[in-house]
Amino acid sequence: MITIGIDNGISGGLVAISNHHGLIIGMIPMPSTKYKSRNEVNVRAVHLWLSEITGGNLSNADYVIEEPNNSRT
């Protein structure tokens, strides 16, 4: 089992940490793509990275997502 940390947003990133030994398995800056005049998160690239890091079974991981600034719980 692994834990995936997600720092959402264009300047964020993704990290995968082994629950067994606590080491980083992989990490990438948040994939983005240019759309019109803006940068947007490349959701397809995020999904491909998650699929690769979990061996194709996304339920093999726990997910922790950073709460965006100015959001309320």
N, C-alpha and C positions, 0 to 999 in steps of 0.2 A: 504494500500500500504506500502511496505517496501523498504529499500535500502540495497543492498548487496554490501559490500566492499570486493574486492579480492586483496590480496597481493600475486601475483603469484610467483611461484617457490617453490622448495622443502622446504625451510625454511619459507614460507609465511603462510597465513591463510585466513579464510573466516569469515565475521561478517555480521549479519543481524540486521538492526536498524529500529525500527518502525517510519514511517513518521508521525504518529499521536501524540505520546508522546515523541519521541526521545530516548527511552530506547533500550538497546541491547536485542534482542529477542533470539539470539543464536550466538555462535562463536565456531570455531574449528581450530586447526592447519591444515595446508594443508595436506590432506591425501596423503600418499605416499606408494609405494610398491617397493620391491627389484626386479629388472629385470637384470638378468645376474649379473654383478658386480656393477651395478649402482642403485641409487634410482630414481624413476620416480613418477610424480604426478599420483595418482590413479583417473583417470577421472570418472570411474564408481562411486566411493565413493563421489566425488564432486557432480555429478549429483543426486545421492540419497539424499544427504544432502540438496541440493537446492530444490528438489521436496518436501521433508518433510517440509522445512521451509516456502515454498510458498503455501502449501496446494495442491500440485500437479499441480499448474498452474504457470509455470515459468514466464509468462507475468505479474504476480501480483507484480513484483519487478522492481526497477530501479537498474542497475548494474554499479558500479564504479570499474575500474581495474587500479591498479598502473602501471605506465609505467616502464618497466624493465630498469635497469642500461644500459648505453651506447646505448640506442635506440634514434632514431631521429624522430622528428615529421615533 
